[in-house]
Amino acid sequence: MLLYAMSWIYLLIAALFEVGWPFGLKIATQSQYKMLWIVFAIIAMALSGIFLYLAQKHIPIGTAYAIWTGIGASCTFLIGVIFFNDALSLMRVLGVLLIIVGVVCLKLES
């Protein structure tokens, strides 16, 4: 049971690092420290992959991958809206809500 719970923690960590790489690349486009932010993005990608690997030891691959990308996409959407003035429309919000509902359904089933 503890290993299963740790796998979910690893998956959450993986998803948070999944948000790090698009954030790093976006900042790189706007910063004078481009290489620093590109390195940040590469490290975030690597850590995201490592934690996803650890999570998949006890979580089915389809569930782990869908939740990993769902959390990553939803959080990245929010970061874009809040910090980078990305468009906020009803259809975009509905799309993200559908992703979140899908992630919750997968978690409830597993």
C-alpha positions in Angstrom: 0.0 0.0 0.0 2.8 2.4 0.8 4.5 1.8 -2.5 1.2 2.5 -4.3 0.8 5.7 -2.4 4.4 6.7 -3.2 3.7 6.1 -6.8 0.9 8.7 -6.8 3.2 11.1 -5.0 5.9 10.4 -7.7 3.2 11.0 -10.4 2.3 14.4 -8.9 5.9 15.4 -8.7 6.4 14.3 -12.3 3.4 16.4 -13.4 4.8 19.5 -11.6 8.1 19.1 -13.4 6.1 18.6 -16.6 4.9 22.2 -16.1 8.5 23.4 -15.6 9.8 22.8 -19.1 7.2 24.8 -21.1 7.5 27.5 -18.4 11.3 27.6 -18.8 11.1 27.7 -22.6 8.5 30.5 -22.5 10.7 32.5 -20.1 13.7 31.8 -22.4 11.9 33.6 -25.2 11.5 36.7 -23.1 14.7 36.8 -21.1 18.3 37.9 -21.6 19.3 34.7 -19.8 18.0 32.4 -22.6 20.5 29.6 -22.0 19.8 29.5 -18.2 16.1 29.0 -18.9 16.7 26.4 -21.6 18.8 24.4 -19.2 16.1 24.8 -16.6 13.6 23.4 -19.1 15.9 20.5 -20.0 16.3 19.6 -16.3 12.6 19.8 -15.7 12.0 17.5 -18.6 14.5 15.0 -17.3 13.1 15.1 -13.7 9.6 14.8 -15.1 10.5 11.6 -17.0 12.3 10.1 -14.0 9.4 10.6 -11.7 7.0 9.3 -14.3 9.1 6.2 -14.6 9.0 5.7 -10.8 5.2 6.3 -10.8 4.6 3.6 -13.5 6.0 0.9 -11.3 2.6 0.7 -9.5 0.2 2.7 -11.7 -0.9 1.5 -15.1 0.8 3.3 -18.0 -2.4 4.7 -19.5 -3.6 6.1 -16.2 -0.1 7.5 -15.3 0.4 9.1 -18.7 -3.1 10.6 -19.0 -2.9 12.1 -15.5 0.7 13.3 -16.0 -0.2 15.1 -19.2 -3.6 16.3 -17.9 -2.1 18.0 -14.8 0.8 19.4 -16.9 -1.6 20.8 -19.5 -4.0 22.2 -17.0 -1.4 23.9 -14.9 0.5 25.2 -17.9 -2.8 26.7 -19.2 -3.3 28.5 -15.9 0.3 29.8 -15.8 -0.2 31.1 -19.4 -3.4 32.9 -18.5 -2.1 34.3 -15.1 1.5 35.2 -16.0 1.7 35.6 -19.8 -1.7 37.1 -20.6 -2.8 34.1 -22.7 -6.4 34.3 -24.0 -9.1 33.2 -21.6 -12.3 32.2 -23.3 -15.2 30.0 -22.4 -14.1 27.3 -24.9 -10.6 27.2 -23.6 -11.8 27.0 -20.0 -14.3 24.3 -21.0 -11.5 22.3 -22.7 -9.3 22.4 -19.5 -12.3 21.5 -17.4 -12.8 18.4 -19.6 -9.2 17.5 -19.1 -9.6 17.8 -15.3 -12.8 15.7 -15.3 -11.0 13.0 -17.3 -8.1 13.0 -14.9 -10.4 12.7 -11.9 -12.3 9.8 -13.6 -9.0 8.0 -14.2 -8.0 8.4 -10.6 -11.3 7.2 -9.2 -11.1 4.1 -11.4 -7.6 3.1 -10.4 
